[in-house]
Amino acid sequence: MRMSIFSVQDHYPSLPRSVAQLYCEVLVQAELADALGYDTFFLAEHHFHEYGVAPNPAVMLAAIAQRTKRLRLGTAIAALTFRNPVTAAESYAMVDQLSDGRLVLGVGSGYLKHEFDGFGADPAVKRERFDENFAVLRRLLQGERVTFKGAFNALDGVRINVPARQTEIPLYVAILRAEAAYHVGRQGFPLISVPYASVERFEDVATLVAEHRRGLAESGRAEMDDAAVICFHTHVAESEAEARRIAAEPFDRYVATRLYAKRSTYDDAMRNGLSLMGSVDTVVDKLMALHDMGIGHVMALQNFGAMPEADVHRSMRLLMQEVMPRVEARIAAHRAA
């Protein structure tokens, strides 16, 4: 099972931590993730609100690339609806070069009203704009000289002058609604999903993944490696009580201050199961349940709600040094049996 890490870069102006300090924390967490063996460091993209102070993930990923050696660098997601696909292709091709071919590109259409308002973008056509921009972006990243005329873009023999390092950059499409999982699979793309925003209970994740797999089968890509990345708020501690002591207030703060978020508390997350917060034993068991659902890649959102940096680091270490060895041993035992 692959274990990755995710940063929304949620900011709280009323608290002492500045934006610059938050950026420093993210860079240090990326260095630690590289040392601990996380697969990918994913960053969100958000605009015009402290919901997330990451308006251009390519800039932060380029900085992380210079501080890490092995860690893949991902977007979750790059909001293509708000981007010229030519400049997006140029920016992310540069990240792929600067990281020696470690880019993972998760893309989506965006969903926050204030972001559409800020860019003067019409949400009524966001799907059409996303589909067109994504198609152009893929061709440019593959090194094509593109001539194209669509509803939103017109290119006449355009080719970006910095090629991507990878022959084929890994691409994922994000969803918020569970029913979209089938359609992403039907188009032949891997999936990024945050179940907290998409389903009601932990058990429902199995249906979401099954629908995506059904779509992949119809697309002819049923055997795709790393077909879905599933994201959960995560805090690993020595006991349930310790996890609650550390993570409950930051989790409640995160949800309460996020625009348009589904209202939830730490206690709700414990009841519906849509988190990886708890003791080492609890998180091992939940990851095994995800494995049994056919999930092979999990993304852990560990720095949320202005949680103290030392607590984030402790959880990151416990996840990779205590939880994952036990998960891998149990997976190996199941295969042997």
N, C-alpha and C positions, 0 to 999 in steps of 0.2 A: 504494500500500500504506500502510495506517495503522500507525503505530508508537506503542505505548503503553508505560507503565512500571508496574511492580508492586512493592509493598513488603509483605513478610510481617511486618516489624518483629520479626525474630528477635533474641532477647536472650541474652546470655551473662554471668551473674552473676559468674563467676570472672575476667572481663576488666574493665579499668578503665572502660569506657564505661557510664555509668548509663542508666537508663530515660529520664530527662529529657534527657540528651545525645542518645540515640537519637531521641527525638521531635523535637529541634531539627534533627538531620540530615535527617529525613524532610521537615520543613517547608522546609528549604533546597533539598533535591532537587526538591520540587514547584515551587518558584519557578524553579529552573533549567530544569525540564522545560517550564514555561510559556514561558519565554524561547526555548527551543530548538525549539519547535514540536511536542512530543509531543502525541498526540491525547488521551489519558486517563491520569490517575494513579489506578491501582487499589490498594486496600488489602484485606488479608485480615482475617478475624475469628477470634480464638482466645482461649481461656479457660483459667485455672487452671495455666498452665505457661509457662516462658520460650520455648516453641516459637514464640510470637508474642505480644507485649505490646500487643495491639490488641483489647480486649474489646468496644469499641463504635466501629466505623468511622465512624459518623455524627458523633461528636465530633471526630475528626481531620479528616474531610472538611470540617466546618464551619470549622475553623481554616484549612485550606488554601484554602477559598473566599475568605477575606479577604486572602490573600496573592497570589492569581492572578487573571488577567483572562479568559483564553481556554480554558485547560485544562479538559477535562471531568473529572468526579470520580466514581470508580467503586468498587464493592465487588466483591471477588473472593475470598471471597463473603460475603454476609450470610447467616448460618446461621439460617434461618427456623424450624427445628425447636425452637430454644431461645427463641424470641421470641413474645410475644403479638402477633399481626398488627396489632392496633390501634395499639399503641405503636410498632411498627416503621414503620407507615405514617405516623404523626405525625412521628417522628424524621426519616425520609428526605424527607418533604414539606418540612420545615423546611430541610434541606440544599439541596433544589432551589430554594427561595425565596432562601436566603442566597447561592447561587451564580448567581443569575439564570438558572436553568434549565439547569444543566450536569450534573445527576445522571445517572449510568449505573448501573443496579442489577443486579449479578450475584448470583444467589441459589443456595443449595444446602441440603442436609439435614445436613451435618456428617458426620464419619467417625471422630473421635478418641474412644476409649473413655473417657478421663478426663473429657472434656467432657460426655458423656452421664451419667457417674457424678456429676459435680459438680452438674448440673442435676436429677438424679433423673429423667432422661428414659429411656424404654424404647427402645433401638435397634431392637427387633423391629418397632416400628410407625413408624419414622422416616419412611418413604416416605409413608405415609398422612397423618401429621401435617404433613409438608412440603407435600404436595399441597393439603391443606385450608387451611393457613395462607397459602400462595401465592395460592390463589383468592380468599380474603378480602382479602389485601393489595392485589391488583390492583383489586378493586372499590372499595376505599377510596381508593386513589391516583387513581382516575378520577373521584372526587368523588361517588360514589354514597352515598345513605343506605341502609345495609345492614341487612337483616333476614335472619338466617341461623341455622340450628341444625344442627350437625354432631357428629362424635364428639369433637371437641376444643374447639370454640368455639360460643358462643351469643350472638348479637347481636340486639338489638331496636331497629331504627331508628337505628343509629349512623352518624354522618357526622363525619369529622375536621374540626376547625375551621380548620386551616391547609391550604389547597389546594396541590397541587403547582403549580409555575410552568409546567411543560411540559404540553401537552395529553395527551401520551403519553410517559411515561418509558421510555427504552430498557431492555429487560429481557433478561437472559441467564441460562441455566441451566447450572450447572457439573456436570461428570461426572468421575469417577475411573476408571471401567471403560470400556474402548473400546466394549463392546457396548451401552452406554447411549446412545451418540451417535445411533443410529437412532431411539430412543424419544423423545429430546428433539426431534429434527427432526420426528417424526411428530406431536408436540403443537404444532408450529408455532413453536418458540422458537429463537432463536439460541443458540449454544453457547460455553461457556468450557471449555478443557481444558488440563491440564498434562501433555504427553506423557511426561515423565520418570516420572510415576506411573501412566501408562495403557498404554503400549506398550513394546516391547523395543528397537526400532531406529528411526532417523530415517525410513526408508522406510515404516514402518507408519503414520506420520501421514497419509499419503495415503488409506489404507483407512479410518481413523477419520473423516476429513473426507468421504469418499465416502459412508459410511454415514449420516452426518448429512444430507448433501444428498439421499440417497434418501428419508429420512424427511420432509424438507421438501417434496419433490416430491409425496409422497402426501398431505401436509397441504394442498396447494394454494399453498404459499408458496415455491416453488422459486426465484423471482427476488428473494428477500429480500436487501437490501443489508446488508453487514457481518454475514454469517451466522455466523461463527465467529471467536472470539478465542483464539489459541493461544499459550501461555506457555512461555518457555525461560529458564533461567539464562543470563545474558549478560555477557560482558566483552570489549570491543573494545580491541585494543592495536596498536602499530605492527608487531609481529611475533608469530609463534607462541610464540617463546621468552619474549617479554615478557608475553604473556597467561598463560602457564604460571607465570612467576615471581610475578605478582601474584594470580592467581585460584585457583591450585591449593589452597593452604592454606585460604583462606576457604571454597571449595567443599567440601573434605573435612570441615572443621569443621561446616559447615551440615548435611551429610548425617549425619554421625556423631552429632550431638546432637539430631536431630529425632526425636521419638517416632514409632515405627511406620513410619519412612521406608524405602523400598526402598534397601538398602545399595548404595552406589556411590561411586566415587572420581573424581577429575579424569580419570585415565587411562581409566576406564570410560566417562565422558562423551565422551572423544575417540574411543573405539572405536565406541560405539553411535550417536554423532552427535546425541544428544538435548540439545544446548545450542547457544548462539550465542557460544561463547568461542573467540577466536582473533584472527588479524590482520584488517585491514580487508578484504583480498581474500577471505579465508575466509568472513567473515560476509556479504559481498555475494553470494557464490556460494550460500550456504545460504538466504538470503532469496529469491533467485531460484528455487531449487528449491521453496521453500514456495509462492511465487507460482504456479509451474507445477502445483502440487497443487490450486490453486484457493483458496489462503488469502490473504485481503486485509487481515488485521488481526493483528499480532503484539504480544505483551506481553512486555517485557523485564524480568526480575528481575535487577537490577544491584547492589543493596545487600544482600549476603548474607554470612553468616559473619564479621561484624564487619570487613569490608574497610575499609581507611582511606578516609576521606571524599574525599580528593584523588583517589584512584584511581577511585572511583565517578564523580566528576564528569568525569574525563578520558574514561572510557568512554562516559558519556552524551553528551559533546560529539562524540567520534569517530563514534558511531552516527548522530547526526543531521546532522553537518556533512561527514563523509567517506563513510560507508556509504550513507545514504539517497539523496543526490543521484545516486550511481552506479546504485543500484537503480532509481530512477525513470527515469533515462535509458535503461537497458536495457529496462525495461517499455515505454517509449514507442517504442523502436526495434523491439521485437517487434510492437507493434500496427501500426506503419507498414509493416512487412514483410508 
